[in-house]
Amino acid sequence: MKDKIKLIMASVFELSPDQIGDDASPDTILVWDSLRHMNLVTVLEEEFDIRLTDEQITEMLNLDLVVFTVNEVLAAK
């Protein structure tokens, strides 16, 4: 799951997958702004056929939290 999300993030942020480290966050990815964050949310929702709440969206502040949130939503389906 983590590798798939890294690939999605690389696509959204227009980076190579090896530039998405385990510490990926807005602090380490300069192009991770609010617009690209919402693009990431949209792609994740489409790719995994899920819907994220506003609270979940605002809490996804790094790669681990994105993976955790997607897994959590998928498990609740």
Residue pairs with C-beta under 8 A, 6 or more apart in sequence:
1 67
1 70
1 71
2 63
2 67
4 47
5 44
5 63
5 66
5 67
5 70
6 17
6 20
6 24
6 63
7 17
8 40
8 43
8 44
8 47
9 15
9 20
9 24
9 29
9 40
9 63
9 66
10 16
10 17
10 19
10 20
11 43
12 36
12 39
12 40
12 43
13 20
13 29
13 31
13 32
13 36
13 40
14 31
15 29
15 31
19 29
20 29
20 63
21 28
21 63
22 63
22 64
23 62
23 63
24 32
24 62
24 63
25 32
25 61
25 62
25 63
26 32
26 33
26 37
26 61
37 57
37 60
38 57
40 60
40 66
41 52
41 57
41 60
44 50
44 52
44 66
44 70
45 51
45 52
48 70
48 73
48 74
50 70
50 73
50 74
50 77
51 73
52 60
52 69
52 73
56 69
56 73
59 65
59 69
60 66
60 69
